[in-house]
Amino acid sequence: FFFKQKTAYEISRSDWSSDVCSSDLPITWPIDFIRSLGIDLPRISVVIINYNYGRYLIDRLESIMSQTIGIYELILVDDASDDDSLEILDRWMRKQKIKVTVIRNEKNSGSVFAQWKKGIEAVSGDFVWIAEADDLSETDFLQTVLPPMLADPGIVLSYCESRQMDGYGLFYADNYDFYLKHASDTLWASDRVADGISEITDPLAILNSIPNVSAVLFHKVALVQTIQRYSEEIVHYKIAADYAFYVRILLQGKLAYSRKNANIHRRHPNSIIAKCHRKELYQEIVSVQEWVLDHFTVKDSVIQKMQDYRDHMMKEIMSIA
């Protein structure tokens, strides 16, 4: 079975770049064809979230298309970029003969979560990868995060460790240990599968322990159900919407984590989180913490870590001010 599936992935990937494929042909057709032969190949939808990241877009697209596991469809949600993002995308599509579904806002929404929602509502695959346009991934990213979900249908999200780089592509950290130590020194030391409620009431009660959505593969059913049930609550978060989303989707199942740093998170020192809106970020993180406290019984030791992390954030705010 493994050999059969591996061969099918290789066929689908080679067909994307063949002379047979054109930009008028849906990217979904190779996997649809393979599935019609009776091979149950998972369909992975990729949603690229973009706003003025034209300078990073080609590298992002190439890192997606070079995955050792072929993707099913590619959707780009553009929040009214005023750079040349869409022109770059169009040239890339024509050169590579690959069709990308583009969802473009006429007016900037100012909400990353609203863009997630638009992209998720457009997907037709079994699994969803929300890939931010400025991030990158190793070629084995999907090979890292998909197997746990295939092995255990109860897993609603699977993610891996992230390397970090700056806006110029210079790497400065191999993992997020320095940040996650506020929750635990050992929890992310090795691969693991965790019950969703346990994750919510311990590390996620303290901080956003999934620092970059580009490192996550979601099960579509759980993703859509969470959007349908909680989007009116989450949309009010301007900075920490991802954090608010994680504590809700994990109500539906388990989480898988891989220590392999197959994701590359680009962090911008002049971003809104790095410079301004620190107070708003603090308030939104506290709001998520309080939501967890309102819905679950949380151990005293975890509550103390929550408070310690609040104190840490407040010191950072005061140092910037």
The 8 nearest C-alpha neighbors of each residue, nearest first, counted from 0:
[[1, 3, 2, 4, 5, 38, 6, 39],
 [2, 0, 4, 3, 5, 6, 7, 8],
 [3, 1, 5, 0, 4, 6, 7, 8],
 [2, 4, 0, 6, 1, 5, 7, 38],
 [3, 5, 7, 1, 6, 2, 0, 8],
 [6, 4, 2, 8, 7, 3, 1, 9],
 [5, 7, 9, 3, 4, 8, 2, 10],
 [6, 8, 4, 10, 5, 9, 11, 3],
 [7, 9, 11, 5, 10, 6, 69, 68],
 [10, 8, 6, 12, 7, 11, 13, 5],
 [9, 11, 7, 13, 8, 12, 14, 6],
 [10, 12, 29, 8, 14, 9, 13, 30],
 [13, 11, 9, 14, 69, 15, 10, 8],
 [14, 12, 10, 15, 11, 16, 9, 17],
 [13, 15, 17, 11, 16, 12, 10, 20],
 [16, 14, 13, 12, 17, 20, 11, 97],
 [15, 17, 14, 13, 95, 20, 18, 96],
 [18, 16, 14, 19, 20, 15, 13, 96],
 [17, 19, 20, 16, 21, 14, 96, 15],
 [20, 18, 17, 21, 14, 16, 15, 96],
 [19, 21, 18, 17, 15, 96, 24, 14],
 [22, 20, 96, 23, 24, 97, 19, 18],
 [21, 23, 96, 98, 97, 24, 93, 92],
 [24, 22, 21, 98, 25, 97, 96, 20],
 [23, 25, 21, 22, 26, 20, 98, 28],
 [26, 24, 27, 28, 98, 23, 22, 97],
 [25, 27, 28, 72, 98, 24, 97, 71],
 [28, 26, 71, 25, 72, 29, 30, 31],
 [27, 29, 31, 30, 26, 25, 32, 24],
 [30, 28, 11, 32, 31, 27, 33, 14],
 [29, 31, 33, 32, 28, 27, 11, 34],
 [32, 30, 28, 34, 29, 33, 27, 35],
 [31, 33, 35, 29, 30, 34, 28, 36],
 [34, 32, 30, 36, 35, 31, 38, 29],
 [33, 35, 38, 31, 36, 37, 32, 39],
 [34, 36, 32, 33, 37, 31, 38, 30],
 [37, 35, 34, 33, 38, 32, 39, 31],
 [36, 38, 34, 35, 39, 33, 40, 32],
 [37, 39, 34, 40, 36, 33, 35, 4],
 [40, 38, 34, 37, 41, 33, 4, 35],
 [39, 41, 38, 34, 42, 4, 30, 33],
 [42, 40, 43, 39, 125, 126, 124, 71],
 [41, 43, 124, 71, 125, 126, 40, 44],
 [44, 42, 126, 71, 70, 124, 127, 125],
 [43, 45, 127, 72, 124, 71, 126, 122],
 [44, 46, 128, 73, 127, 129, 74, 72],
 [47, 45, 74, 129, 75, 118, 130, 128],
 [48, 46, 75, 130, 131, 132, 129, 76],
 [49, 47, 131, 76, 132, 75, 46, 77],
 [50, 48, 77, 132, 76, 52, 47, 78],
 [49, 51, 80, 78, 52, 77, 79, 48],
 [50, 52, 80, 82, 53, 84, 81, 49],
 [53, 51, 54, 55, 50, 49, 56, 133],
 [52, 54, 84, 56, 55, 51, 83, 87],
 [53, 55, 52, 56, 57, 84, 51, 83],
 [56, 54, 53, 133, 52, 58, 57, 59],
 [55, 57, 59, 53, 58, 54, 132, 60],
 [58, 56, 60, 59, 55, 61, 91, 54],
 [57, 59, 61, 56, 60, 55, 62, 135],
 [60, 58, 56, 62, 57, 61, 135, 132],
 [61, 59, 57, 63, 62, 58, 56, 64],
 [60, 62, 64, 58, 63, 59, 65, 57],
 [61, 63, 59, 65, 60, 64, 136, 135],
 [64, 62, 60, 61, 65, 66, 59, 136],
 [63, 65, 61, 66, 62, 60, 69, 70],
 [66, 64, 62, 63, 138, 61, 67, 69],
 [67, 65, 138, 68, 64, 63, 139, 69],
 [68, 66, 139, 138, 69, 65, 142, 141],
 [69, 67, 66, 8, 141, 142, 70, 139],
 [68, 70, 12, 8, 66, 67, 11, 71],
 [69, 71, 43, 72, 44, 68, 42, 45],
 [72, 70, 43, 27, 42, 44, 30, 26],
 [73, 71, 44, 27, 26, 70, 45, 74],
 [72, 74, 45, 99, 44, 46, 100, 75],
 [75, 73, 100, 46, 99, 101, 45, 47],
 [74, 76, 47, 101, 46, 102, 48, 100],
 [77, 75, 102, 48, 103, 101, 49, 47],
 [76, 78, 103, 49, 79, 50, 102, 75],
 [77, 79, 104, 107, 50, 80, 103, 108],
 [80, 78, 107, 104, 106, 105, 77, 103],
 [81, 79, 51, 50, 82, 78, 77, 84],
 [80, 82, 79, 51, 83, 84, 50, 78],
 [81, 83, 51, 80, 84, 53, 52, 85],
 [82, 84, 86, 85, 53, 87, 81, 51],
 [85, 83, 53, 87, 86, 82, 88, 51],
 [86, 84, 88, 87, 83, 89, 53, 82],
 [85, 87, 89, 83, 88, 84, 90, 53],
 [88, 86, 84, 90, 85, 89, 83, 91],
 [87, 89, 85, 91, 86, 90, 92, 84],
 [90, 88, 86, 92, 91, 87, 85, 93],
 [91, 89, 93, 87, 92, 88, 94, 86],
 [90, 92, 88, 94, 89, 93, 95, 87],
 [93, 91, 97, 89, 95, 96, 94, 90],
 [94, 92, 96, 90, 91, 95, 89, 22],
 [93, 95, 91, 92, 96, 90, 97, 89],
 [94, 96, 92, 97, 93, 91, 16, 22],
 [97, 95, 22, 21, 93, 92, 94, 20],
 [96, 98, 22, 92, 95, 21, 26, 99],
 [97, 99, 22, 26, 92, 25, 23, 100],
 [100, 98, 73, 74, 101, 97, 75, 92],
 [99, 101, 74, 75, 73, 98, 102, 72],
 [102, 100, 75, 74, 76, 99, 103, 77],
 [103, 101, 76, 75, 77, 100, 104, 74],
 [104, 102, 77, 76, 78, 101, 79, 105],
 [103, 105, 79, 78, 106, 77, 107, 102],
 [104, 106, 79, 103, 107, 78, 108, 80],
 [107, 105, 104, 79, 108, 78, 103, 80],
 [106, 108, 79, 78, 109, 104, 105, 80],
 [109, 107, 110, 106, 78, 113, 104, 111],
 [108, 110, 107, 111, 237, 78, 113, 112],
 [111, 109, 113, 108, 112, 237, 114, 234],
 [110, 112, 114, 113, 115, 109, 237, 240],
 [111, 113, 115, 114, 110, 240, 116, 234],
 [112, 114, 116, 110, 111, 115, 117, 234],
 [115, 113, 117, 111, 112, 116, 118, 76],
 [116, 114, 112, 118, 113, 117, 119, 111],
 [115, 117, 113, 119, 114, 118, 120, 112],
 [118, 116, 114, 120, 115, 119, 113, 121],
 [117, 119, 121, 115, 120, 116, 46, 114],
 [120, 118, 116, 121, 122, 117, 115, 223],
 [119, 121, 117, 118, 122, 116, 223, 123],
 [120, 122, 118, 119, 117, 123, 74, 116],
 [123, 121, 119, 120, 124, 44, 118, 127],
 [122, 124, 121, 125, 44, 72, 42, 120],
 [125, 123, 42, 44, 43, 126, 122, 71],
 [124, 126, 42, 219, 43, 41, 218, 127],
 [127, 125, 218, 43, 219, 217, 124, 44],
 [126, 128, 44, 217, 43, 216, 219, 45],
 [127, 129, 45, 216, 130, 46, 44, 217],
 [130, 128, 46, 213, 45, 47, 127, 131],
 [131, 129, 213, 47, 46, 128, 132, 48],
 [130, 132, 48, 47, 134, 133, 213, 129],
 [133, 131, 49, 48, 134, 47, 56, 59],
 [132, 134, 55, 131, 52, 265, 59, 56],
 [135, 133, 264, 265, 131, 132, 263, 59],
 [136, 134, 263, 59, 62, 262, 264, 133],
 [137, 135, 262, 263, 62, 261, 140, 138],
 [136, 138, 261, 139, 140, 262, 62, 135],
 [137, 139, 66, 140, 65, 67, 136, 62],
 [140, 138, 142, 137, 141, 67, 66, 143],
 [139, 141, 261, 143, 142, 137, 138, 136],
 [142, 140, 143, 144, 145, 139, 68, 66],
 [141, 143, 139, 140, 145, 144, 68, 67],
 [142, 144, 140, 141, 145, 139, 146, 257],
 [143, 145, 141, 157, 158, 142, 146, 140],
 [144, 146, 148, 141, 147, 142, 143, 149],
 [147, 145, 149, 148, 144, 150, 143, 142],
 [148, 146, 150, 149, 145, 151, 144, 255],
 [149, 147, 151, 150, 146, 145, 154, 152],
 [148, 150, 146, 147, 151, 152, 145, 41],
 [149, 151, 147, 148, 146, 152, 145, 154],
 [150, 152, 148, 153, 149, 154, 147, 146],
 [153, 151, 154, 148, 149, 150, 155, 147],
 [152, 154, 151, 252, 253, 155, 148, 251],
 [153, 155, 253, 254, 152, 148, 252, 156],
 [156, 154, 218, 252, 253, 217, 221, 254],
 [157, 155, 217, 254, 216, 154, 218, 255],
 [156, 158, 255, 216, 144, 215, 254, 256],
 [159, 157, 215, 256, 214, 144, 216, 255],
 [158, 160, 257, 256, 214, 258, 259, 260],
 [159, 161, 260, 258, 259, 174, 257, 262],
 [162, 160, 260, 262, 174, 263, 264, 163],
 [161, 163, 173, 263, 174, 172, 260, 264],
 [164, 162, 264, 172, 170, 263, 265, 171],
 [163, 165, 170, 265, 169, 168, 171, 266],
 [164, 166, 266, 168, 167, 265, 169, 267],
 [165, 167, 267, 168, 265, 266, 164, 169],
 [166, 168, 165, 169, 164, 265, 170, 267],
 [167, 169, 165, 164, 166, 170, 265, 163],
 [170, 168, 164, 165, 167, 171, 166, 163],
 [171, 169, 164, 163, 172, 168, 165, 162],
 [170, 172, 164, 163, 169, 173, 165, 162],
 [173, 171, 163, 174, 162, 170, 164, 175],
 [174, 172, 162, 163, 161, 171, 260, 175],
 [173, 175, 162, 161, 172, 176, 160, 260],
 [174, 176, 178, 177, 179, 161, 173, 160],
 [175, 177, 179, 178, 174, 180, 184, 187],
 [178, 176, 175, 180, 179, 174, 181, 184],
 [179, 177, 176, 175, 180, 181, 182, 208],
 [180, 178, 176, 181, 182, 177, 175, 183],
 [179, 181, 183, 184, 182, 178, 177, 176],
 [180, 182, 179, 183, 178, 308, 304, 184],
 [181, 183, 180, 202, 179, 205, 304, 184],
 [184, 182, 180, 185, 186, 181, 179, 202],
 [183, 185, 180, 186, 182, 179, 187, 176],
 [184, 186, 188, 183, 187, 189, 180, 176],
 [185, 187, 188, 183, 184, 189, 182, 191],
 [188, 186, 189, 185, 258, 190, 184, 176],
 [187, 189, 185, 186, 258, 190, 184, 176],
 [190, 188, 258, 187, 191, 257, 186, 256],
 [191, 189, 257, 258, 256, 188, 187, 192],
 [190, 192, 256, 255, 189, 193, 257, 187],
 [191, 193, 255, 254, 256, 253, 194, 190],
 [194, 192, 254, 253, 195, 255, 191, 198],
 [193, 195, 253, 197, 196, 198, 254, 252],
 [196, 194, 253, 249, 198, 252, 197, 250],
 [195, 197, 199, 198, 194, 200, 250, 249],
 [198, 196, 200, 194, 195, 199, 201, 193],
 [197, 199, 195, 196, 201, 200, 202, 203],
 [198, 200, 203, 196, 197, 246, 201, 204],
 [201, 199, 204, 197, 198, 297, 196, 203],
 [200, 202, 204, 198, 199, 203, 301, 197],
 [203, 201, 205, 204, 182, 198, 208, 206],
 [204, 202, 199, 206, 205, 207, 201, 208],
 [203, 205, 200, 201, 288, 202, 199, 206],
 [204, 206, 305, 203, 202, 182, 304, 288],
 [207, 205, 203, 208, 204, 202, 284, 182],
 [206, 208, 242, 209, 203, 210, 205, 202],
 [207, 209, 206, 210, 203, 202, 179, 182],
 [210, 208, 207, 211, 212, 242, 158, 214],
 [209, 211, 208, 207, 212, 175, 214, 161],
 [212, 210, 213, 214, 209, 264, 215, 161],
 [213, 211, 214, 215, 129, 210, 209, 130],
 [214, 212, 130, 211, 215, 129, 131, 262],
 [213, 215, 212, 158, 262, 159, 211, 161],
 [216, 214, 158, 212, 213, 157, 217, 128],
 [215, 217, 128, 157, 156, 127, 158, 144],
 [218, 216, 156, 127, 126, 155, 219, 215],
 [217, 219, 126, 155, 221, 220, 156, 222],
 [218, 220, 222, 126, 125, 221, 127, 217],
 [219, 221, 223, 222, 218, 224, 125, 126],
 [222, 220, 224, 219, 223, 218, 225, 155],
 [223, 221, 219, 225, 220, 224, 218, 226],
 [222, 224, 226, 220, 225, 221, 219, 227],
 [225, 223, 227, 221, 226, 222, 228, 220],
 [224, 226, 228, 222, 223, 227, 248, 229],
 [227, 225, 230, 223, 224, 229, 228, 222],
 [228, 226, 224, 225, 229, 223, 230, 231],
 [227, 229, 225, 226, 224, 230, 231, 223],
 [228, 230, 232, 226, 231, 225, 227, 233],
 [231, 229, 226, 233, 232, 234, 227, 228],
 [232, 230, 229, 234, 233, 235, 228, 226],
 [233, 231, 230, 229, 234, 235, 236, 243],
 [232, 234, 230, 235, 236, 231, 240, 243],
 [233, 235, 236, 231, 232, 230, 112, 113],
 [234, 236, 233, 232, 237, 231, 240, 230],
 [237, 235, 240, 234, 233, 239, 238, 283],
 [236, 238, 110, 235, 239, 240, 234, 111],
 [237, 239, 236, 240, 280, 283, 272, 279],
 [240, 238, 242, 241, 236, 283, 237, 243],
 [241, 239, 236, 243, 242, 233, 238, 244],
 [240, 242, 244, 239, 243, 245, 112, 212],
 [243, 241, 239, 245, 244, 207, 240, 246],
 [244, 242, 240, 241, 245, 246, 287, 233],
 [243, 245, 241, 247, 242, 246, 240, 248],
 [246, 244, 242, 248, 247, 243, 249, 241],
 [247, 245, 244, 249, 199, 243, 248, 242],
 [246, 248, 244, 245, 249, 250, 243, 225],
 [247, 249, 245, 250, 225, 251, 246, 244],
 [250, 248, 195, 251, 252, 247, 246, 245],
 [249, 251, 248, 247, 252, 195, 196, 246],
 [252, 250, 249, 248, 221, 155, 195, 253],
 [253, 251, 195, 249, 155, 153, 154, 250],
 [252, 254, 154, 195, 194, 193, 155, 153],
 [253, 255, 156, 193, 154, 192, 157, 195],
 [256, 254, 192, 157, 191, 158, 193, 156],
 [257, 255, 158, 191, 159, 190, 157, 192],
 [258, 256, 159, 190, 259, 160, 158, 191],
 [257, 259, 160, 189, 190, 159, 260, 256],
 [260, 258, 257, 160, 261, 159, 143, 161],
 [261, 259, 160, 161, 262, 162, 159, 258],
 [260, 262, 140, 137, 259, 136, 161, 159],
 [263, 261, 136, 161, 214, 260, 137, 162],
 [264, 262, 162, 135, 136, 161, 163, 134],
 [265, 263, 163, 134, 162, 161, 266, 164],
 [264, 266, 164, 134, 165, 163, 133, 166],
 [267, 265, 165, 164, 264, 268, 166, 163],
 [266, 268, 270, 269, 166, 165, 265, 273],
 [269, 267, 273, 270, 266, 274, 165, 166],
 [270, 268, 267, 273, 274, 271, 272, 275],
 [271, 269, 273, 267, 272, 268, 274, 275],
 [272, 270, 275, 274, 273, 276, 269, 277],
 [271, 273, 270, 274, 277, 275, 276, 280],
 [274, 272, 270, 268, 271, 269, 275, 267],
 [275, 273, 271, 272, 269, 270, 276, 277],
 [274, 276, 271, 277, 272, 273, 270, 278],
 [277, 275, 279, 278, 272, 271, 280, 274],
 [278, 276, 280, 275, 279, 272, 281, 316],
 [277, 279, 281, 276, 280, 282, 316, 275],
 [280, 278, 276, 282, 281, 277, 283, 238],
 [281, 279, 277, 283, 278, 282, 238, 284],
 [280, 282, 278, 284, 279, 283, 277, 285],
 [283, 281, 279, 285, 280, 284, 286, 278],
 [282, 284, 286, 280, 285, 281, 239, 279],
 [285, 283, 287, 281, 286, 282, 280, 288],
 [284, 286, 288, 282, 283, 287, 289, 281],
 [285, 287, 283, 289, 284, 288, 282, 290],
 [288, 286, 290, 284, 289, 285, 243, 283],
 [289, 287, 285, 291, 204, 290, 286, 284],
 [288, 290, 292, 286, 291, 287, 293, 285],
 [291, 289, 287, 293, 288, 292, 286, 294],
 [290, 292, 288, 294, 289, 293, 295, 204],
 [293, 291, 289, 290, 295, 294, 288, 297],
 [292, 294, 290, 291, 295, 289, 296, 288],
 [293, 295, 291, 292, 290, 296, 289, 297],
 [296, 294, 292, 291, 293, 297, 200, 290],
 [295, 297, 292, 298, 294, 200, 293, 291],
 [298, 296, 200, 295, 299, 292, 301, 302],
 [299, 297, 301, 300, 302, 296, 200, 201],
 [298, 300, 302, 301, 303, 297, 304, 296],
 [299, 301, 303, 298, 302, 304, 297, 305],
 [302, 300, 304, 303, 298, 299, 201, 305],
 [303, 301, 305, 299, 304, 300, 306, 298],
 [302, 304, 306, 300, 301, 305, 307, 299],
 [305, 303, 307, 301, 306, 302, 308, 205],
 [306, 304, 205, 302, 308, 303, 307, 301],
 [305, 307, 309, 303, 304, 308, 310, 302],
 [308, 306, 304, 310, 309, 305, 303, 311],
 [307, 309, 311, 305, 310, 306, 304, 312],
 [310, 308, 306, 312, 311, 307, 313, 305],
 [311, 309, 307, 313, 308, 312, 306, 314],
 [310, 312, 308, 314, 309, 313, 307, 315],
 [313, 311, 315, 309, 314, 310, 308, 316],
 [312, 314, 316, 310, 315, 311, 309, 317],
 [315, 313, 317, 311, 316, 312, 318, 310],
 [316, 314, 318, 312, 313, 317, 319, 311],
 [317, 315, 313, 319, 314, 318, 277, 320],
 [316, 318, 320, 314, 315, 319, 313, 312],
 [317, 319, 315, 316, 320, 314, 313, 312],
 [320, 318, 316, 317, 315, 274, 314, 277],
 [319, 317, 318, 316, 315, 275, 277, 314]]
